Amino acid sequence: MELHTEGFAAMGTECEIRLWTPTRARGEAVAAQAIADVRRLESRYSRYRDDSELAAINRVAAVGGACEVDAETAALLDYAQTCHRQSDGLFDISSGILRRAWRFASGELPDPEQVERLLGHIGWHRLRWQSPRLEFPVPGMELDFGGIVKEYAVDRAAALLQAAGVCHGFINLGGDMRVIGPQADGSPWRIGIRHPREPGALLTTLELSSGALASSGDYERCIVVDGVRHGHILNPRTGWPVRTLAAVSVVAPLCVVAGSAATIAMLKEDAGPGWLAEMGLPCLWVDVDGGCGGGLVAQGVARGEP
């Protein structure tokens, strides 16, 4: 068996696939299949492409009206609806429109009046979804699959690799990853979790032989004004950043579950860690004061120094 490592860029981040395969040629071939599917999903759901499926939906949303979507998009919308319900409305794929006000590269806080105006165009309850028909009775809305599609792409890639006979490997899309069995010698993969406040430092290291890991937090996209850090996880009810947790990492069978759960916990703020415990999801959280906790620490899954 040979270890094949393939690095690539997709979905605005650095990505990597590591596979143990009988030959290098086999590793290259199956990795190429997985990468092609990641890029397919990027082209379908990117908010930066005018020819994407998402762009077509948002053209309808901008003026008000209805459209029909294909089965894959319908599945993503169904999952978004489930997340909205489980989060008591905090996980909302219509809240991406807030980026019109929040320009994190500027280093300046948005105009509160602009944020307030945008809130009138946010809310899953404002649209009507009955597969395959999606209707926007209120003009000026916009959807963004950014909180779901990268994690979905991880799971899709893992499924393709497993279907191709891969039993030992993992795929990592910018820190959201899925493990496909242990390494060839049976040892687990060691995966580092970045510290949310110390660039280049690890908070801890996990040893995983299966399942998925995803993280949510204010790692890079933030604005610091008068010593106060304003991260990019925005509450759809207020239009302003969460203030309690700095980062949350979750382990789950599927990456899309780990990713959405981590984001929901961030949005729930003080109630986030308790919600993850109720869901039975192993996690590691860090609050803005430097405190940390979660099932990954309590169960001894984490290896390394927190």
Secondary structure in CASP SS format (residue, H / E / C, confidence):
PFRMAT SS
TARGET T0000
AUTHOR 0000-0000-0000
METHOD secondary structure of the structure
MODEL  1
M C 1.00
E E 1.00
L E 1.00
H E 1.00
T E 1.00
E E 1.00
G E 1.00
F E 1.00
A E 1.00
A E 1.00
M C 1.00
G C 1.00
T E 1.00
E E 1.00
C E 1.00
E E 1.00
I E 1.00
R E 1.00
L E 1.00
W E 1.00
T E 1.00
P C 1.00
T C 1.00
R H 1.00
A H 1.00
R H 1.00
G H 1.00
E H 1.00
A H 1.00
V H 1.00
A H 1.00
A H 1.00
Q H 1.00
A H 1.00
I H 1.00
A H 1.00
D H 1.00
V H 1.00
R H 1.00
R H 1.00
L H 1.00
E H 1.00
S H 1.00
R H 1.00
Y H 1.00
S C 1.00
R C 1.00
Y C 1.00
R C 1.00
D C 1.00
D C 1.00
S C 1.00
E H 1.00
L H 1.00
A H 1.00
A H 1.00
I H 1.00
N H 1.00
R H 1.00
V H 1.00
A H 1.00
A H 1.00
V H 1.00
G C 1.00
G E 1.00
A E 1.00
C E 1.00
E E 1.00
V C 1.00
D C 1.00
A H 1.00
E H 1.00
T H 1.00
A H 1.00
A H 1.00
L H 1.00
L H 1.00
D H 1.00
Y H 1.00
A H 1.00
Q H 1.00
T H 1.00
C H 1.00
H H 1.00
R H 1.00
Q H 1.00
S C 1.00
D C 1.00
G C 1.00
L C 1.00
F C 1.00
D C 1.00
I C 1.00
S C 1.00
S H 1.00
G H 1.00
I H 1.00
L H 1.00
R H 1.00
R H 1.00
A C 1.00
W C 1.00
R C 1.00
F H 1.00
A H 1.00
S H 1.00
G C 1.00
E C 1.00
L C 1.00
P C 1.00
D C 1.00
P H 1.00
E H 1.00
Q H 1.00
V H 1.00
E H 1.00
R H 1.00
L H 1.00
L H 1.00
G C 1.00
H C 1.00
I C 1.00
G C 1.00
W H 1.00
H H 1.00
R H 1.00
L C 1.00
R E 1.00
W E 1.00
Q E 1.00
S C 1.00
P C 1.00
R E 1.00
L E 1.00
E E 1.00
F E 1.00
P C 1.00
V C 1.00
P C 1.00
G C 1.00
M C 1.00
E C 1.00
L C 1.00
D C 1.00
F C 1.00
G C 1.00
G C 1.00
I C 1.00
V H 1.00
K H 1.00
E H 1.00
Y H 1.00
A H 1.00
V H 1.00
D H 1.00
R H 1.00
A H 1.00
A H 1.00
A H 1.00
L H 1.00
L H 1.00
Q H 1.00
A H 1.00
A C 1.00
G C 1.00
V C 1.00
C C 1.00
H C 1.00
G E 1.00
F E 1.00
I E 1.00
N E 1.00
L E 1.00
G C 1.00
G C 1.00
D E 1.00
M E 1.00
R E 1.00
V E 1.00
I E 1.00
G C 1.00
P C 1.00
Q C 1.00
A C 1.00
D C 1.00
G C 1.00
S C 1.00
P C 1.00
W E 1.00
R E 1.00
I E 1.00
G E 1.00
I E 1.00
R E 1.00
H C 1.00
P C 1.00
R C 1.00
E C 1.00
P C 1.00
G C 1.00
A C 1.00
L E 1.00
L E 1.00
T E 1.00
T E 1.00
L E 1.00
E E 1.00
L E 1.00
S C 1.00
S C 1.00
G E 1.00
A E 1.00
L E 1.00
A E 1.00
S E 1.00
S E 1.00
G E 1.00
D C 1.00
Y C 1.00
E C 1.00
R C 1.00
C E 1.00
I E 1.00
V E 1.00
V E 1.00
D C 1.00
G C 1.00
V E 1.00
R E 1.00
H E 1.00
G E 1.00
H C 1.00
I C 1.00
L E 1.00
N C 1.00
P C 1.00
R C 1.00
T C 1.00
G C 1.00
W C 1.00
P E 1.00
V C 1.00
R C 1.00
T C 1.00
L E 1.00
A E 1.00
A E 1.00
V E 1.00
S E 1.00
V E 1.00
V E 1.00
A E 1.00
P C 1.00
L C 1.00
C H 1.00
V H 1.00
V H 1.00
A H 1.00
G H 1.00
S H 1.00
A H 1.00
A H 1.00
T H 1.00
I H 1.00
A H 1.00
M H 1.00
L H 1.00
K H 1.00
E H 1.00
D H 1.00
A H 1.00
G H 1.00
P H 1.00
G H 1.00
W H 1.00
L H 1.00
A H 1.00
E H 1.00
M H 1.00
G C 1.00
L C 1.00
P C 1.00
C E 1.00
L E 1.00
W E 1.00
V E 1.00
D E 1.00
V C 1.00
D C 1.00
G C 1.00
G C 1.00
C E 1.00
G E 1.00
G C 1.00
G H 1.00
L H 1.00
V H 1.00
A H 1.00
Q C 1.00
G C 1.00
V C 1.00
A E 1.00
R E 1.00
G C 1.00
E C 1.00
P C 1.00
END
